[in-house]
Amino acid sequence: GPRHIDEIHFFRKHLGLPRTIGLDLFGSSDGSIISGDMHDMPFDRGRFKMIFCAGTLSYGYYSRKVIEEMARVAERPGYVFLMDAANRRAGPDALGRSDDINVDVLTGLFYRHPYNVLSRDRGRSLDPQRYAEEPCLALELT
């Protein structure tokens, strides 16, 4: 769910990852953002070496399905980096649908897939009035 095409360009230009593509509800005219649903990704199994998801998972309606899709499209070994809002104060809403994610739950959602934890942090919230944490998780799927 890249918010702006600039995020794709950043990965391509500054991180040296020229084949970076995004997935969002609306695609881009240049093909760098593919139109699709994170719950049913339009990619083949093992398509990506790295998956980066920041501020998107909590907008889903079924976190387990999204995690299963990430694991499906990641090659082995592959890497998954997740950062998101967690433990929303007022519960789910139309824009932030999931409130079940903290770093422990997020890690646990990968239980069906062998992994090594590279880094995990409960994360300090950028908006403590709305959510308690901003968990960060880096996994190597093996």
C-alpha positions in Angstrom: 0.0 0.0 0.0 2.4 2.7 -1.0 0.9 6.1 -0.3 2.8 7.8 -3.1 4.8 6.7 -6.1 7.7 8.4 -4.4 8.1 5.5 -2.1 8.7 3.2 -5.0 11.2 5.6 -6.5 13.0 5.8 -3.2 13.5 2.0 -3.1 14.6 2.0 -6.7 16.9 4.9 -6.7 18.3 5.2 -3.2 18.2 1.6 -2.0 19.4 0.2 -5.3 16.3 -2.0 -5.8 15.3 -1.2 -9.4 12.6 -3.9 -9.7 10.6 -2.6 -6.7 6.9 -2.6 -7.3 4.0 -1.6 -5.1 0.6 -3.1 -4.5 -2.4 -0.8 -3.8 -6.1 -0.6 -4.4 -5.3 1.7 -7.3 -2.4 1.1 -9.7 -0.1 3.7 -11.3 0.0 4.5 -15.0 3.6 3.6 -15.3 3.1 0.1 -13.8 5.2 0.6 -10.7 2.2 0.2 -8.5 0.0 -2.8 -9.3 -3.8 -2.6 -8.6 -4.8 -5.4 -6.2 -6.0 -6.5 -2.8 -3.5 -7.4 -0.1 -5.8 -10.3 1.0 -5.5 -11.9 -2.5 -2.3 -10.7 -4.1 -2.1 -11.0 -7.9 1.4 -12.5 -7.8 2.9 -15.9 -8.2 4.2 -18.0 -5.2 7.8 -17.0 -4.4 7.8 -13.9 -6.6 9.6 -11.6 -4.1 12.8 -11.7 -2.2 11.7 -8.9 0.1 8.3 -7.6 1.2 8.0 -4.2 2.9 4.7 -3.2 4.5 4.5 0.0 6.5 1.3 1.4 7.8 -0.9 -0.9 5.7 -1.7 -4.1 7.6 -4.1 -2.3 10.1 -6.3 -1.2 7.2 -7.0 -4.9 6.3 -10.1 -6.7 7.4 -8.3 -10.1 8.0 -4.7 -9.9 9.2 -4.1 -13.6 9.0 -5.0 -13.8 5.4 -2.7 -10.9 4.6 0.2 -12.6 6.4 -0.5 -15.8 4.5 -0.4 -13.9 1.2 2.9 -12.3 2.2 4.3 -15.7 3.1 3.0 -17.1 -0.2 4.6 -14.5 -2.5 7.9 -14.5 -0.6 10.6 -16.7 -1.9 12.8 -18.7 0.5 14.9 -17.5 1.9 13.1 -14.2 1.8 12.5 -11.2 4.0 9.5 -9.5 5.4 9.6 -6.1 7.1 6.4 -4.9 8.8 5.6 -1.7 10.7 2.1 -0.7 11.7 -0.1 1.0 14.2 -1.2 -1.3 17.1 -3.6 -1.5 19.9 -5.9 1.3 18.7 -7.5 3.1 21.6 -11.0 3.3 20.2 -11.0 -0.1 18.5 -11.5 -0.8 14.8 -13.0 1.8 12.6 -13.6 2.2 8.8 -10.0 3.3 8.1 -8.1 1.3 10.7 -10.0 -2.0 10.7 -7.7 -4.2 12.7 -6.9 -3.6 16.4 -5.4 -7.0 17.2 -1.8 -6.3 16.1 1.1 -5.8 18.5 4.6 -7.1 17.9 3.9 -10.4 19.7 0.7 -11.1 17.8 2.3 -9.9 14.5 5.2 -12.4 15.0 2.8 -15.1 16.0 0.8 -14.7 12.7 3.8 -16.3 10.9 3.4 -19.5 13.0 2.9 -21.7 9.9 6.1 -20.5 8.2 9.6 -21.2 9.4 11.3 -18.0 10.2 14.2 -16.3 12.0 13.5 -13.0 13.8 16.0 -10.4 12.6 14.6 -7.6 14.7 11.4 -6.8 16.6 10.4 -3.8 18.6 7.0 -2.9 20.1 7.7 0.6 18.7 6.8 4.0 20.1 3.5 5.4 18.9 3.6 8.5 16.7 0.0 9.2 17.8 -0.5 7.9 21.4 -4.1 9.3 21.5 -5.1 6.8 18.8 -2.9 3.8 19.2 -0.5 2.5 21.8 2.4 1.1 19.8 3.9 1.0 16.3 5.4 -2.5 16.2 8.3 -3.1 13.9 9.2 -6.6 12.8 11.9 -8.0 10.5 11.8 -11.7 9.6 13.8 -14.0 7.4 11.4 -16.7 6.0 13.4 -19.9 5.7 
